[in-house]
Amino acid sequence: MTAYLAPIGLLVLSNIFMTFAWYGHLGDLSRPMWLAILMAWGIAFFEYCLAVPANRIGHAVYSTAELKTMQEVITLLVFAGFAVFWLGERLTVNHLVGFGLIAAGAFFIFRGPLPA
């Protein structure tokens, strides 16, 4: 059971770190660019420390396509929360439709082969 759940938890945590690494600096644009880059690299290190084990553990029970799909869906969920709560942006119907289409794609990745 750990091989099924651990990758999900680790990917959620790694995506929180990565979202802050990529977009956290947008909350304070007064910092110099070089400092924002160094801070992002420092944060991204911890993202890799979680993402690599997530993929290693998950590869025992998930295909690489499933792992990548899982990561993308988690990224969108984390990013949506981040955009709303950290950056103060609002999600629109267009965002929800786009996310829904990506979720539909994820459904087909995890569903397995369609009959010919």
CYANA upper distance limits for C-alpha pairs under 8 A (distance plus 0.5 A):
  1 MET  CA      5 LEU  CA      6.92
  2 THR  CA      6 ALA  CA      5.88
  3 ALA  CA      7 PRO  CA      7.35
  3 ALA  CA     57 ILE  CA      6.29
  3 ALA  CA     58 GLY  CA      6.25
  3 ALA  CA     60 ALA  CA      7.39
  3 ALA  CA     61 VAL  CA      7.03
  4 TYR  CA      8 ILE  CA      7.98
  4 TYR  CA     58 GLY  CA      7.04
  4 TYR  CA     61 VAL  CA      7.05
  4 TYR  CA     62 TYR  CA      8.40
  5 LEU  CA      9 GLY  CA      7.00
  6 ALA  CA     10 LEU  CA      6.50
  6 ALA  CA     54 ALA  CA      7.27
  6 ALA  CA     57 ILE  CA      7.90
  6 ALA  CA     58 GLY  CA      7.99
  7 PRO  CA     11 LEU  CA      6.34
  7 PRO  CA     53 PRO  CA      8.14
  7 PRO  CA     54 ALA  CA      4.69
  7 PRO  CA     55 ASN  CA      7.04
  7 PRO  CA     57 ILE  CA      6.91
  7 PRO  CA     58 GLY  CA      5.77
  8 ILE  CA     12 VAL  CA      6.68
  8 ILE  CA     54 ALA  CA      7.86
  8 ILE  CA     70 MET  CA      8.16
  9 GLY  CA     13 LEU  CA      6.85
 10 LEU  CA     14 SER  CA      6.50
 10 LEU  CA     50 LEU  CA      6.08
 10 LEU  CA     51 ALA  CA      7.00
 10 LEU  CA     53 PRO  CA      8.21
 10 LEU  CA     54 ALA  CA      5.95
 11 LEU  CA     15 ASN  CA      6.42
 11 LEU  CA     50 LEU  CA      7.41
 11 LEU  CA     51 ALA  CA      6.35
 11 LEU  CA     54 ALA  CA      6.68
 11 LEU  CA     71 GLN  CA      6.86
 11 LEU  CA     74 ILE  CA      7.73
 12 VAL  CA     16 ILE  CA      6.85
 12 VAL  CA     74 ILE  CA      6.69
 12 VAL  CA     75 THR  CA      8.21
 12 VAL  CA     78 VAL  CA      7.98
 13 LEU  CA     17 PHE  CA      7.04
 13 LEU  CA     47 GLU  CA      8.11
 13 LEU  CA     50 LEU  CA      7.63
 14 SER  CA     18 MET  CA      6.64
 14 SER  CA     46 PHE  CA      7.78
 14 SER  CA     47 GLU  CA      4.86
 14 SER  CA     48 TYR  CA      7.53
 14 SER  CA     49 CYS  CA      8.37
 14 SER  CA     50 LEU  CA      5.80
 14 SER  CA     51 ALA  CA      6.16
 15 ASN  CA     19 THR  CA      6.33
 15 ASN  CA     47 GLU  CA      7.34
 15 ASN  CA     74 ILE  CA      7.72
 15 ASN  CA     75 THR  CA      6.32
 15 ASN  CA     78 VAL  CA      7.24
 16 ILE  CA     20 PHE  CA      6.87
 16 ILE  CA     47 GLU  CA      8.47
 16 ILE  CA     78 VAL  CA      6.87
 17 PHE  CA     21 ALA  CA      6.63
 17 PHE  CA     43 ILE  CA      6.68
 17 PHE  CA     44 ALA  CA      6.97
 17 PHE  CA     46 PHE  CA      7.35
 17 PHE  CA     47 GLU  CA      5.80
 18 MET  CA     22 TRP  CA      6.56
 18 MET  CA     43 ILE  CA      7.59
 18 MET  CA     44 ALA  CA      6.16
 18 MET  CA     47 GLU  CA      6.20
 19 THR  CA     23 TYR  CA      6.23
 19 THR  CA     24 GLY  CA      7.43
 19 THR  CA     75 THR  CA      8.42
 19 THR  CA     78 VAL  CA      8.01
 19 THR  CA     79 PHE  CA      6.98
 19 THR  CA     82 PHE  CA      8.12
 20 PHE  CA     24 GLY  CA      4.73
 20 PHE  CA     25 HIS  CA      8.03
 20 PHE  CA     40 ALA  CA      8.08
 20 PHE  CA     43 ILE  CA      7.92
 21 ALA  CA     25 HIS  CA      8.06
 21 ALA  CA     39 MET  CA      7.78
 21 ALA  CA     40 ALA  CA      4.70
 21 ALA  CA     41 TRP  CA      7.46
 21 ALA  CA     42 GLY  CA      8.46
 21 ALA  CA     43 ILE  CA      5.90
 21 ALA  CA     44 ALA  CA      6.24
 22 TRP  CA     40 ALA  CA      6.92
 23 TYR  CA     27 GLY  CA      8.38
 24 GLY  CA     28 ASP  CA      8.48
 24 GLY  CA     86 TRP  CA      8.49
 25 HIS  CA     29 LEU  CA      6.99
 25 HIS  CA     31 ARG  CA      8.47
 25 HIS  CA     36 ALA  CA      6.59
 26 LEU  CA     87 LEU  CA      8.12
 27 GLY  CA     86 TRP  CA      7.84
 27 GLY  CA     87 LEU  CA      6.63
 31 ARG  CA     35 LEU  CA      7.04
 31 ARG  CA     36 ALA  CA      7.03
 32 PRO  CA     36 ALA  CA      6.93
 33 MET  CA     37 ILE  CA      6.70
 34 TRP  CA     38 LEU  CA      6.76
 35 LEU  CA     39 MET  CA      6.54
 36 ALA  CA     40 ALA  CA      6.54
 37 ILE  CA     41 TRP  CA      6.69
 38 LEU  CA     42 GLY  CA      6.72
 39 MET  CA     43 ILE  CA      6.75
 40 ALA  CA     44 ALA  CA      6.47
 41 TRP  CA     45 PHE  CA      6.79
 42 GLY  CA     46 PHE  CA      7.88
 43 ILE  CA     47 GLU  CA      7.30
 44 ALA  CA     48 TYR  CA      6.85
 45 PHE  CA     49 CYS  CA      6.90
 46 PHE  CA     50 LEU  CA      7.01
 47 GLU  CA     51 ALA  CA      6.50
 48 TYR  CA     52 VAL  CA      6.27
 49 CYS  CA     53 PRO  CA      7.52
 50 LEU  CA     54 ALA  CA      6.69
 51 ALA  CA     55 ASN  CA      6.73
 52 VAL  CA     56 ARG  CA      6.68
 53 PRO  CA     57 ILE  CA      6.37
 54 ALA  CA     58 GLY  CA      6.28
 55 ASN  CA     59 HIS  CA      6.25
 55 ASN  CA     67 LEU  CA      7.37
 56 ARG  CA     60 ALA  CA      7.82
 57 ILE  CA     61 VAL  CA      8.46
 58 GLY  CA     62 TYR  CA      6.11
 58 GLY  CA     67 LEU  CA      7.54
 59 HIS  CA     63 SER  CA      6.60
 59 HIS  CA     64 THR  CA      7.19
 59 HIS  CA     67 LEU  CA      7.99
 62 TYR  CA     66 GLU  CA      6.32
 62 TYR  CA     67 LEU  CA      6.71
 63 SER  CA     67 LEU  CA      6.75
 64 THR  CA     68 LYS  CA      6.56
 65 ALA  CA     69 THR  CA      6.53
 65 ALA  CA    109 ILE  CA      7.71
 66 GLU  CA     70 MET  CA      6.47
 66 GLU  CA    109 ILE  CA      6.89
 66 GLU  CA    110 PHE  CA      6.94
 67 LEU  CA     71 GLN  CA      6.62
 68 LYS  CA     72 GLU  CA      6.72
 69 THR  CA     73 VAL  CA      6.75
 69 THR  CA    106 ALA  CA      6.48
 69 THR  CA    109 ILE  CA      7.92
 70 MET  CA     74 ILE  CA      6.63
 70 MET  CA    106 ALA  CA      8.05
 71 GLN  CA     75 THR  CA      6.48
 72 GLU  CA     76 LEU  CA      6.78
 73 VAL  CA     77 LEU  CA      6.86
 73 VAL  CA    102 ILE  CA      7.95
 73 VAL  CA    103 ALA  CA      7.42
 73 VAL  CA    106 ALA  CA      8.12
 74 ILE  CA     78 VAL  CA      6.56
 75 THR  CA     79 PHE  CA      6.34
 76 LEU  CA     80 ALA  CA      6.42
 76 LEU  CA     99 PHE  CA      7.84
 77 LEU  CA     81 GLY  CA      6.89
 78 VAL  CA     82 PHE  CA      6.59
 79 PHE  CA     83 ALA  CA      6.43
 80 ALA  CA     84 VAL  CA      6.80
 80 ALA  CA     91 LEU  CA      7.94
 81 GLY  CA     85 PHE  CA      6.41
 81 GLY  CA     86 TRP  CA      8.36
 82 PHE  CA     86 TRP  CA      5.64
 82 PHE  CA     87 LEU  CA      7.25
 83 ALA  CA     87 LEU  CA      5.47
 83 ALA  CA     88 GLY  CA      6.74
 83 ALA  CA     89 GLU  CA      5.95
 83 ALA  CA     90 ARG  CA      7.84
 84 VAL  CA     88 GLY  CA      5.32
 84 VAL  CA     89 GLU  CA      5.28
 84 VAL  CA     90 ARG  CA      6.06
 84 VAL  CA     91 LEU  CA      7.69
 85 PHE  CA     89 GLU  CA      8.13
 91 LEU  CA     95 HIS  CA      6.51
 91 LEU  CA     96 LEU  CA      7.81
 92 THR  CA     96 LEU  CA      7.04
 93 VAL  CA     97 VAL  CA      6.62
 94 ASN  CA     98 GLY  CA      6.62
 95 HIS  CA     99 PHE  CA      6.56
 96 LEU  CA    100 GLY  CA      6.43
 97 VAL  CA    101 LEU  CA      6.75
 98 GLY  CA    102 ILE  CA      6.92
 99 PHE  CA    103 ALA  CA      6.66
100 GLY  CA    104 ALA  CA      6.68
101 LEU  CA    105 GLY  CA      6.85
102 ILE  CA    106 ALA  CA      6.79
103 ALA  CA    107 PHE  CA      6.75
104 ALA  CA    108 PHE  CA      7.18
105 GLY  CA    109 ILE  CA      7.01
106 ALA  CA    110 PHE  CA      6.84
107 PHE  CA    111 ARG  CA      6.37
108 PHE  CA    112 GLY  CA      7.13
